[in-house]
Amino acid sequence: MSKEQENKAIAVRWLEGFWGHSWTPEIVDDLAADDILIQFSLQTPCRGRSAAKNFLLGIREIFQGLEFRSSADLVVDGEYVAVATQFLPDRRVNRLNIHLAADDSYAGRVVRHDNQ
């Protein structure tokens, strides 16, 4: 497997394990750097594995059923992998009683930098 293919596989695993339906906090220990930085929407950025796990557990408690998926092919440029994501709006149950319209579009990016 080429380095590009390996990096793509890691990015997909992160997307599914952190943002996908089959999420698990163990993905942070498995794939995240010690000083991982999570910047999500209007949330205060958090740094480090412990903070990333707390963020994941907190967002999953608030937005039960939260799921993002890849909305386009992954893009590799050297040591970077970029993933365009799409929120699955049919999963709208959350503890803040925020209802997301099924026809709204939610998009984002996941970028993985391989510095090894």
Stockholm file with secondary structure:
# STOCKHOLM 1.0

chainA/1-116         MSKEQENKAIAVRWLEGFWGHSWTPEIVDDLAADDILIQFSLQTPCRGRSAAKNFLLGIREIFQGLEFRSSADLVVDGEYVAVATQFLPDRRVNRLNIHLAADDSYAGRVVRHDNQ
#=GR chainA/1-116 SS CCHHHHHHHHHHHHIIIIISTTCCTHHHHHHCCTTCEECCTTSCCEESHHHHHHHHHHHHHHSTTCCEEECSCCEEETTEEEEEEEECTTCCCCTTCCCCCTTCCCEEEEEEECCC
#=GC SS_cons         CCHHHHHHHHHHHHIIIIISTTCCTHHHHHHCCTTCEECCTTSCCEESHHHHHHHHHHHHHHSTTCCEEECSCCEEETTEEEEEEEECTTCCCCTTCCCCCTTCCCEEEEEEECCC
//
